[in-house]
Amino acid sequence: MSILSERPAVTRLPVTELGPRFGAEINGIDLGRLDDGQVLAVREALVAYKVLFVRGQHTLDDAAQIEFGRRLGEVTVGHPVHDSGDVAQEVYALDSQDNGFADVWHTDVTFVRRPPAISVLRAVVLPPSGGDTNWADSQLAYESLSPGLRAYVDTLTAVPRRQPRVRLLPRPAPSG
């Protein structure tokens, strides 16, 4: 860290892009043992790629995952409605065999007043094959719309009704 700055020097991470517009993999780091420069590099990679995959985090437990999250920013309750049982409140334990949201398209708690900026997911048990998590870039999807469809979408407001369903409504006309 410089005497002139509170910001640590950015560390270069071994990043492999996975797609032309979003998604990357970072190899060779331990999320539980990052220095300040590495944390800053992870944050910058999140901004650039939106989804990061970091394999081999076998020693990362709930406490280390929460601490890593704190180093990225403010940590919220794992899920404001679902009770994950005997885990820290910052953890949302999800089991695909438990009729949870693991096997349906969803966004992570975007229905709350101040949704989290980042979700930190950690696979604890994986099947021998499959078990994939799919990601979508809603900003890229929006930017890919035709001008007419984008103008129409701009008139809509998403209103969460029940988790995970969302109903789109026309925006109210501006008053005044």
C-alpha positions in Angstrom: 0.0 0.0 0.0 1.3 3.5 -0.9 1.8 6.2 1.7 -0.1 8.5 -0.8 -3.1 6.2 -1.2 -5.4 4.0 0.9 -5.9 1.8 -2.1 -3.7 -1.3 -2.4 -1.9 -2.0 -5.7 -3.9 -4.1 -8.0 -2.6 -7.7 -8.4 -2.8 -9.4 -11.7 -4.8 -12.6 -11.5 -4.7 -15.6 -13.9 -8.0 -14.8 -15.6 -9.3 -16.9 -18.5 -12.3 -15.4 -20.4 -15.1 -17.9 -20.9 -17.3 -15.8 -23.3 -17.1 -12.8 -25.5 -19.0 -10.5 -23.1 -19.2 -12.1 -19.6 -17.9 -15.0 -17.5 -14.3 -15.8 -16.6 -12.3 -18.4 -14.6 -9.6 -17.5 -12.1 -7.1 -20.3 -11.4 -4.5 -20.7 -8.7 -5.9 -18.6 -5.9 -7.3 -19.4 -2.5 -10.3 -17.2 -1.7 -9.7 -17.7 2.0 -6.1 -16.3 1.9 -6.2 -13.3 -0.5 -4.2 -10.2 0.2 -5.8 -6.8 -0.3 -4.4 -6.4 -3.8 -5.9 -9.8 -4.8 -9.3 -8.9 -3.3 -9.2 -5.7 -5.3 -8.3 -7.6 -8.4 -11.2 -10.0 -7.8 -13.6 -7.1 -7.4 -12.4 -5.5 -10.6 -12.7 -8.9 -12.4 -16.3 -9.2 -11.1 -17.1 -5.8 -12.6 -15.5 -6.7 -15.9 -16.8 -10.3 -16.3 -19.9 -10.3 -14.0 -19.5 -14.1 -13.3 -16.3 -15.6 -11.9 -15.5 -19.3 -11.4 -12.8 -20.2 -8.9 -12.2 -23.9 -8.7 -10.4 -25.9 -6.0 -11.7 -24.0 -3.0 -12.0 -27.2 -0.9 -10.9 -25.6 2.3 -13.5 -22.8 2.1 -16.1 -23.4 4.8 -19.1 -21.2 5.7 -17.0 -18.9 7.9 -14.3 -18.4 5.3 -16.9 -17.8 2.6 -18.6 -15.1 4.8 -15.2 -13.5 5.5 -14.4 -13.4 1.8 -17.8 -11.8 1.2 -17.1 -9.1 3.8 -13.8 -8.3 2.0 -15.9 -7.7 -1.2 -18.5 -5.5 0.6 -21.4 -5.5 2.9 -22.7 -9.0 3.6 -26.5 -9.5 3.9 -28.7 -12.3 5.3 -28.4 -15.4 3.1 -32.1 -15.3 2.3 -34.7 -13.0 3.9 -37.5 -15.6 3.7 -36.1 -19.1 3.5 -34.7 -20.6 6.7 -31.5 -22.6 5.9 -31.5 -24.3 9.3 -28.4 -24.7 11.4 -26.0 -22.5 9.4 -24.9 -18.9 9.8 -27.5 -16.3 8.9 -25.4 -15.0 6.0 -25.6 -18.5 4.3 -28.4 -19.7 2.2 -28.1 -23.5 2.1 -29.6 -24.8 -1.1 -30.1 -28.5 -1.9 -31.3 -29.4 -5.4 -33.0 -32.5 -4.0 -35.0 -30.4 -1.5 -37.4 -28.8 -3.9 -35.6 -25.5 -3.6 -34.8 -23.0 -6.2 -31.7 -24.8 -7.4 -33.4 -26.3 -10.5 -35.5 -23.4 -11.7 -34.5 -20.1 -13.3 -34.2 -17.4 -10.7 -32.4 -14.3 -9.6 -30.8 -14.1 -6.2 -33.1 -12.2 -3.8 -33.7 -9.3 -6.1 -37.1 -8.8 -4.6 -35.7 -7.1 -1.5 -35.5 -3.3 -1.2 -31.7 -3.3 -1.5 -30.7 -6.4 -3.3 -27.1 -7.6 -2.9 -24.6 -6.6 -5.6 -22.8 -9.9 -5.5 -23.7 -13.5 -4.7 -20.9 -15.8 -3.6 -21.9 -19.4 -4.4 -20.0 -22.4 -3.1 -20.7 -26.0 -4.3 -20.4 -28.4 -1.3 -21.7 -31.6 -3.0 -21.5 -32.1 -6.7 -22.8 -35.0 -8.8 -20.3 -37.0 -10.8 -21.7 -35.3 -14.0 -24.1 -32.5 -14.6 -25.0 -30.2 -11.7 -24.3 -27.2 -13.9 -25.4 -23.7 -13.0 -26.4 -21.5 -15.9 -25.9 -17.8 -16.0 -27.4 -15.0 -18.1 -26.3 -11.4 -18.6 -29.5 -9.3 -18.4 -27.6 -6.2 -19.4 -26.3 -7.8 -22.6 -29.8 -9.2 -23.3 -31.3 -5.7 -22.9 -28.6 -4.1 -25.1 -29.3 -6.8 -27.8 -33.0 -5.8 -28.1 -34.1 -4.0 -31.2 -34.7 -0.2 -30.5 -38.5 -0.7 -30.7 -38.5 -3.6 -28.3 -36.1 -1.8 -25.9 -38.4 1.3 -26.0 -41.3 -0.9 -25.0 -39.4 -2.7 -22.3 -38.4 0.7 -20.9 -42.1 1.3 -20.2 -42.3 -1.7 -17.9 -41.6 -2.2 -14.2 -40.8 -5.6 -12.7 -42.8 -6.2 -9.5 -42.0 -9.4 -7.6 -45.2 -11.2 -6.5 -44.0 -14.4 -5.1 -40.5 -15.8 -5.1 -39.3 -16.5 -7.8 -42.0 -15.2 -10.1 -42.1 -11.7 -11.4 -45.0 -9.8 -13.0 -44.2 -7.0 -15.5 -46.5 -3.9 -15.3 -46.6 -0.7 -17.4 -44.8 2.1 -15.6 -47.1 4.8 -14.2 -47.1 8.0 -16.2 -44.9 10.7 -14.7 -46.8 13.1 -12.5 -46.6 16.8 -12.8 
